[in-house]
Amino acid sequence: MALLPILHYPDPRLRKIAKPVTRFDERLRALVDNMAQTMYDANGVGLAATQVDVHERVIVIDTSDTRDQLQVFVNPRILGASPVRRLSEEGCLSVPGVYDEVERPESVTVEAEDERGRTFRLEAEQLLAVCIQHEMDHLTGKVFVEYLSQLKQTRIRSRMRKLDRDIA
C-alpha cells in the first residue's frame, strides 16, 4: 500500500467528473487499499478518488470511532433522499483546516458496488449520510465550499493558495 497525494482546493483537477468503473480487478483493489491508507493517514473519514487525481467513481468511508470499519462504494448512486434537511459541520481533506456548515438531506439510500463488483444497497443516516453525499459531490467535480457564500469561497481559495505556497 502507498500514500497518495491529495489535491487541494482550488486545484482544477478537483472539478473533473469521474467516470464509472467497468473493471473490478486487482488495480481497482490496489486503488481502494491506497485510498484507505491515505484517508487514515490524513485522519479523514472519507475520500473520493477524484481527490487523489484518479477520476473514477470510487469512494472510501470509515466513520467508526475505532477506524476499522472501512466501507467502499464503487459507482455509487443515491436512490432516495430524506425531504428533511439539516445543517452539519463539514471538513475536507482537500481543504485542510476549513470547516463550515452545509445543509443536506438527513438520510439517503445509496446503491453501489464493492471493490469486487458485488452490488449492495444501504440506508444511511447522520454522519454516514453526510459523508456519502460529500464524497459523491467530489465525483461530480464539486467541493463542499461551493455550498458556502461567495465571500467565504474567495477567502478559502486565498487561504489554500497560501498554504500550497508555504508547503512548496
Backbone bond lengths (Angstrom), bond angles and torsions (degrees), N, CA, C in turn:
res aa  C-N    CA-C-N  psi(-1)  N-CA   C-N-CA  omega(-1)  CA-C   N-CA-C  phi
1 M - - - 1.455 - - 1.521 109.46 -
2 A 1.334 114.29 152.41 1.459 119.95 -177.73 1.519 109.89 -139.52
3 L 1.318 114.48 149.19 1.462 119.57 173.79 1.526 108.34 -79.36
4 L 1.311 115.64 138.41 1.457 121.59 -179.58 1.526 109.25 -106.98
5 P 1.336 118.12 144.12 1.470 119.54 176.47 1.526 110.17 -69.70
6 I 1.334 115.48 134.97 1.462 122.05 179.77 1.525 108.91 -96.22
7 L 1.327 116.63 127.29 1.458 121.68 177.38 1.520 109.59 -69.54
8 H 1.326 116.46 142.70 1.462 121.40 178.11 1.525 110.47 -108.22
9 Y 1.321 115.01 137.61 1.453 123.19 173.02 1.520 107.85 -57.74
10 P 1.318 120.62 136.51 1.467 130.16 9.42 1.529 114.25 -99.51
11 D 1.321 119.10 35.19 1.468 121.66 179.81 1.536 109.56 -48.81
12 P 1.329 117.74 126.51 1.474 120.36 -177.03 1.525 113.76 -62.27
13 R 1.321 118.29 -20.75 1.469 120.10 179.05 1.533 111.29 -66.96
14 L 1.343 116.86 -21.42 1.468 120.09 176.44 1.527 111.50 -69.71
15 R 1.316 118.19 -13.52 1.469 122.27 -178.57 1.538 112.38 -90.41
16 K 1.323 117.20 -6.87 1.467 120.19 -178.43 1.528 110.84 -69.32
17 I 1.313 115.01 143.82 1.460 121.86 177.45 1.533 108.11 -86.22
18 A 1.318 116.04 129.38 1.473 120.86 -178.44 1.526 110.44 -77.03
19 K 1.314 115.42 144.79 1.466 121.82 179.16 1.538 109.50 -94.14
20 P 1.317 117.01 151.27 1.466 119.71 177.61 1.527 111.72 -62.74
21 V 1.305 115.59 147.52 1.466 121.88 174.81 1.519 107.60 -81.76
22 T 1.328 116.38 132.24 1.467 120.66 179.51 1.527 111.79 -117.40
23 R 1.337 117.10 -17.85 1.472 120.35 -179.36 1.525 109.21 -118.84
24 F 1.302 114.92 120.28 1.464 121.75 179.35 1.528 107.04 -102.74
25 D 1.322 114.08 81.94 1.457 120.32 -172.90 1.531 110.73 -125.73
26 E 1.307 115.27 -170.72 1.465 120.89 -178.34 1.525 111.86 -63.27
27 R 1.338 117.31 -33.40 1.469 120.07 177.77 1.530 110.30 -61.53
28 L 1.332 117.22 -42.76 1.460 120.84 178.31 1.529 110.54 -64.54
29 R 1.324 117.50 -44.05 1.464 120.06 179.85 1.530 111.37 -63.65
30 A 1.330 117.27 -36.02 1.470 120.70 176.40 1.532 110.22 -66.98
31 L 1.332 117.35 -40.06 1.463 120.93 176.76 1.528 109.58 -60.01
32 V 1.324 117.14 -47.53 1.470 121.25 179.53 1.525 110.55 -59.11
33 D 1.328 117.33 -45.43 1.472 120.82 179.03 1.525 110.94 -60.80
34 N 1.319 116.81 -45.29 1.468 120.91 -179.54 1.524 111.71 -66.70
35 M 1.328 116.49 -38.99 1.468 119.70 177.17 1.532 110.35 -64.39
36 A 1.316 116.82 -42.29 1.468 120.06 179.54 1.523 110.19 -62.64
37 Q 1.331 117.55 -46.72 1.458 120.50 179.23 1.528 110.74 -60.58
38 T 1.323 116.56 -41.43 1.468 121.63 179.21 1.528 110.59 -63.19
39 M 1.332 116.69 -45.42 1.465 121.47 179.92 1.531 110.56 -62.00
40 Y 1.330 116.80 -47.96 1.467 119.96 -179.70 1.525 111.58 -63.45
41 D 1.325 116.59 -42.03 1.464 120.90 -179.65 1.528 111.35 -62.48
42 A 1.333 116.61 -34.62 1.468 121.63 -179.02 1.533 111.67 -87.92
43 N 1.325 117.08 2.91 1.463 122.94 179.53 1.526 112.02 61.37
44 G 1.339 115.80 37.89 1.455 120.56 177.66 1.515 111.48 -98.10
45 V 1.333 115.98 170.25 1.457 120.69 176.32 1.529 111.36 -111.16
46 G 1.319 117.29 -7.72 1.457 121.06 178.11 1.514 110.82 -158.61
47 L 1.326 114.81 154.58 1.465 120.26 178.56 1.526 108.09 -154.39
48 A 1.313 115.77 132.50 1.466 121.95 175.52 1.531 108.64 -102.51
49 A 1.318 115.88 147.65 1.462 120.16 -179.53 1.526 111.62 -56.37
50 T 1.313 117.41 -33.95 1.464 121.48 178.32 1.533 110.97 -54.58
51 Q 1.326 116.78 -36.57 1.467 120.78 -177.34 1.524 112.89 -67.90
52 V 1.331 117.35 -18.22 1.459 120.42 177.65 1.532 109.79 -112.17
53 D 1.343 115.08 25.17 1.465 123.77 174.43 1.526 113.19 62.73
54 V 1.330 116.18 32.93 1.464 122.57 171.26 1.523 104.79 -118.38
55 H 1.306 117.43 115.95 1.458 120.76 -169.44 1.525 111.37 -99.55
56 E 1.345 112.38 63.18 1.460 122.95 177.54 1.518 107.91 -127.26
57 R 1.323 116.95 154.50 1.467 122.75 -174.43 1.538 110.46 -80.69
58 V 1.333 114.68 77.20 1.466 122.18 -178.95 1.519 108.56 -135.97
59 I 1.345 116.19 130.53 1.459 120.17 172.52 1.527 109.19 -135.13
60 V 1.336 114.83 150.36 1.463 121.82 173.47 1.523 107.13 -123.53
61 I 1.333 115.57 142.19 1.462 121.82 -178.29 1.524 108.71 -142.93
62 D 1.330 115.77 140.89 1.463 121.25 170.16 1.523 107.41 -146.32
63 T 1.320 116.54 102.80 1.462 121.29 -179.42 1.532 111.80 -97.39
64 S 1.319 117.34 6.26 1.468 120.23 -177.39 1.524 111.32 -73.60
65 D 1.313 116.40 150.36 1.466 121.45 175.43 1.517 111.27 -66.53
66 T 1.325 116.91 -30.98 1.463 121.80 -176.61 1.518 113.47 -86.15
67 R 1.340 116.86 -8.33 1.475 123.18 176.93 1.535 111.69 58.74
68 D 1.322 115.84 39.03 1.462 119.78 -178.98 1.535 111.95 -136.74
69 Q 1.336 116.59 25.36 1.463 120.56 -179.06 1.532 109.77 -128.34
70 L 1.316 114.86 59.93 1.459 121.55 -178.18 1.528 110.51 -61.81
71 Q 1.320 115.53 133.20 1.457 122.04 173.57 1.521 107.82 -118.47
72 V 1.319 115.62 133.52 1.464 122.35 -177.97 1.521 108.24 -115.45
73 F 1.328 115.78 131.11 1.464 122.23 179.88 1.528 107.64 -125.28
74 V 1.321 116.17 112.30 1.461 121.59 176.92 1.535 106.53 -109.25
75 N 1.318 116.22 132.39 1.470 122.49 -178.01 1.535 111.58 53.14
76 P 1.344 117.61 48.51 1.469 118.86 -177.57 1.526 112.38 -69.06
77 R 1.338 113.79 147.21 1.468 122.05 177.46 1.523 107.79 -136.86
78 I 1.300 116.99 132.72 1.457 120.06 174.46 1.524 107.14 -86.56
79 L 1.328 115.17 119.09 1.462 121.37 -178.39 1.518 111.96 -88.77
80 G 1.322 116.02 -26.84 1.451 120.31 -179.82 1.510 110.20 -163.19
81 A 1.322 115.74 153.43 1.461 121.07 179.99 1.522 108.85 -138.69
82 S 1.307 115.25 145.73 1.455 121.69 177.86 1.525 109.96 -62.45
83 P 1.340 116.90 140.00 1.465 118.25 173.68 1.529 111.28 -71.43
84 V 1.328 115.63 -18.98 1.467 120.79 178.10 1.523 108.19 -78.51
85 R 1.326 115.67 128.22 1.466 120.86 -179.71 1.512 108.76 -115.58
86 R 1.336 115.63 152.55 1.457 117.99 176.88 1.521 109.89 -146.93
87 L 1.318 114.33 156.28 1.463 121.27 177.33 1.513 109.35 -84.99
88 S 1.314 116.14 135.36 1.460 122.15 174.45 1.519 108.34 -138.19
89 E 1.316 115.95 143.88 1.453 119.37 176.22 1.522 108.79 -75.16
90 E 1.326 115.34 131.30 1.458 121.17 179.19 1.514 110.09 -123.49
91 G 1.312 114.00 151.07 1.449 122.97 171.67 1.517 106.27 -134.33
92 C 1.313 117.10 176.80 1.464 119.87 -175.79 1.520 109.46 -156.03
93 L 1.330 115.72 137.01 1.465 119.35 178.06 1.528 112.00 -64.36
94 S 1.336 117.46 -20.87 1.462 120.90 177.00 1.521 112.55 -86.57
95 V 1.327 116.54 -6.11 1.465 121.97 178.91 1.530 106.87 -134.14
96 P 1.343 116.74 65.13 1.469 119.96 -171.86 1.532 113.00 -59.96
97 G 1.337 114.14 136.18 1.453 120.54 175.89 1.518 114.95 83.09
98 V 1.325 117.82 -0.03 1.461 121.11 -178.70 1.533 108.67 -110.20
99 Y 1.322 114.79 128.12 1.470 121.75 178.29 1.520 107.58 -134.93
100 D 1.335 116.10 138.60 1.454 119.71 176.39 1.515 108.24 -159.23
101 E 1.322 114.97 165.23 1.457 120.27 -178.29 1.520 111.44 -86.11
102 V 1.341 114.55 136.82 1.457 122.57 177.83 1.524 107.06 -129.74
103 E 1.314 115.75 138.99 1.463 120.34 177.81 1.518 109.87 -93.96
104 R 1.332 115.37 127.91 1.470 121.55 -179.17 1.533 109.00 -143.18
105 P 1.345 117.26 164.16 1.465 119.42 172.55 1.536 110.40 -56.69
106 E 1.318 114.70 141.90 1.466 121.72 -176.46 1.531 113.17 -66.86
107 S 1.332 116.63 -31.79 1.466 120.50 178.73 1.530 108.85 -145.20
108 V 1.332 115.02 156.66 1.461 121.19 178.43 1.521 109.99 -140.86
109 T 1.317 115.21 153.82 1.457 121.74 169.12 1.515 105.88 -108.22
110 V 1.318 115.46 124.03 1.468 120.18 -177.46 1.519 109.31 -121.82
111 E 1.331 115.18 143.39 1.456 121.72 172.14 1.518 106.60 -119.99
112 A 1.322 115.68 137.56 1.462 120.24 -178.47 1.525 108.19 -155.96
113 E 1.303 113.76 -178.74 1.455 120.47 173.14 1.518 107.44 -117.79
114 D 1.324 116.38 155.14 1.456 119.45 173.56 1.529 108.25 -88.18
115 E 1.322 116.34 -177.01 1.470 119.68 -175.71 1.521 113.27 -67.83
116 R 1.322 117.93 -8.32 1.471 121.46 177.09 1.528 112.06 -104.15
117 G 1.349 116.34 1.38 1.450 120.55 176.47 1.519 114.55 91.98
118 R 1.328 117.87 7.92 1.468 121.04 178.84 1.525 109.44 -83.16
119 T 1.334 116.41 127.18 1.463 122.10 -178.19 1.528 110.31 -79.30
120 F 1.337 115.62 140.32 1.464 120.79 175.30 1.528 108.49 -143.64
121 R 1.316 114.29 161.18 1.463 122.32 177.76 1.519 107.14 -125.76
122 L 1.346 115.85 142.52 1.460 120.51 -175.39 1.515 109.91 -141.50
123 E 1.331 115.70 135.40 1.467 122.02 171.53 1.528 105.45 -95.21
124 A 1.318 117.85 120.34 1.463 121.50 -176.67 1.523 110.23 -119.06
125 E 1.332 114.90 140.13 1.460 121.75 177.67 1.515 108.58 -132.41
126 Q 1.315 114.63 169.35 1.456 123.78 172.90 1.525 111.57 51.91
127 L 1.334 117.66 -133.48 1.465 121.24 -174.18 1.525 112.21 -58.68
128 L 1.322 118.13 -41.28 1.463 119.82 -179.80 1.523 111.28 -61.93
129 A 1.335 117.38 -41.51 1.469 120.37 178.22 1.524 110.98 -62.42
130 V 1.330 116.25 -42.80 1.466 120.51 178.44 1.526 109.91 -61.77
131 C 1.337 116.47 -46.42 1.475 120.39 -178.37 1.523 111.82 -61.85
132 I 1.319 116.56 -44.45 1.466 119.41 -179.91 1.529 109.95 -59.71
133 Q 1.328 116.96 -47.45 1.466 119.93 -179.46 1.526 111.33 -64.22
134 H 1.338 117.05 -41.75 1.462 122.21 179.91 1.535 110.04 -61.26
135 E 1.329 116.80 -49.33 1.473 120.18 -177.52 1.526 111.02 -69.18
136 M 1.328 117.65 -36.28 1.463 119.52 177.68 1.523 111.03 -65.85
137 D 1.327 117.38 -31.61 1.463 119.64 173.95 1.528 110.40 -57.83
138 H 1.335 116.99 -41.96 1.473 119.78 178.72 1.526 111.06 -57.05
139 L 1.318 117.18 -37.61 1.464 120.50 -178.37 1.527 112.21 -66.68
140 T 1.330 116.20 -19.06 1.468 120.30 177.35 1.529 111.64 -104.79
141 G 1.337 116.06 12.45 1.461 119.91 175.92 1.515 114.84 82.54
142 K 1.328 117.05 21.94 1.458 120.42 -177.55 1.526 110.40 -117.44
143 V 1.337 115.61 137.64 1.467 122.78 177.93 1.524 107.26 -111.40
144 F 1.338 117.14 145.06 1.466 120.88 -172.12 1.511 114.08 -55.40
145 V 1.325 118.80 -27.44 1.464 119.99 -179.19 1.531 111.77 -64.87
146 E 1.317 117.73 -17.88 1.456 121.05 178.44 1.527 112.34 -69.52
147 Y 1.325 117.70 -11.73 1.462 122.03 174.06 1.528 111.20 -83.87
148 L 1.321 116.79 -9.82 1.459 121.71 -175.90 1.529 110.78 -91.55
149 S 1.321 116.04 172.10 1.468 120.69 -179.98 1.528 110.50 -64.17
150 Q 1.329 115.88 159.60 1.475 120.63 178.03 1.521 110.93 -59.82
151 L 1.318 116.80 -39.42 1.457 120.46 179.62 1.523 110.69 -60.93
152 K 1.329 117.10 -46.94 1.468 120.09 178.71 1.525 110.59 -63.11
153 Q 1.325 117.46 -40.98 1.465 120.14 179.62 1.521 111.21 -60.97
154 T 1.321 116.91 -43.18 1.465 121.40 179.45 1.527 110.34 -62.33
155 R 1.311 116.75 -45.20 1.473 120.41 179.23 1.528 111.44 -62.95
156 I 1.319 116.38 -41.41 1.470 120.46 -179.46 1.525 110.30 -66.95
157 R 1.342 118.05 -42.61 1.476 120.70 177.22 1.518 110.55 -57.80
158 S 1.338 117.14 -45.07 1.468 121.15 179.45 1.520 110.86 -62.35
159 R 1.311 115.51 -44.01 1.471 120.62 -179.86 1.534 111.46 -62.60
160 M 1.341 117.05 -42.02 1.466 121.35 -179.29 1.531 111.14 -69.01
161 R 1.331 117.54 -38.93 1.472 119.48 177.63 1.524 110.70 -63.75
162 K 1.346 116.17 -40.20 1.464 120.13 177.59 1.527 110.09 -65.01
163 L 1.328 117.82 -42.22 1.459 121.39 178.07 1.511 111.28 -59.55
164 D 1.340 116.93 -45.54 1.467 120.59 179.53 1.530 111.12 -65.14
165 R 1.329 118.49 -36.13 1.481 120.77 176.93 1.526 109.64 -65.24
166 D 1.330 116.24 -42.01 1.470 120.39 -178.41 1.528 111.35 -66.52
167 I 1.328 117.06 -33.15 1.468 121.16 179.80 1.523 110.61 -74.07
168 A 1.334 116.82 -37.06 1.475 121.68 -175.11 1.503 113.58 -68.72
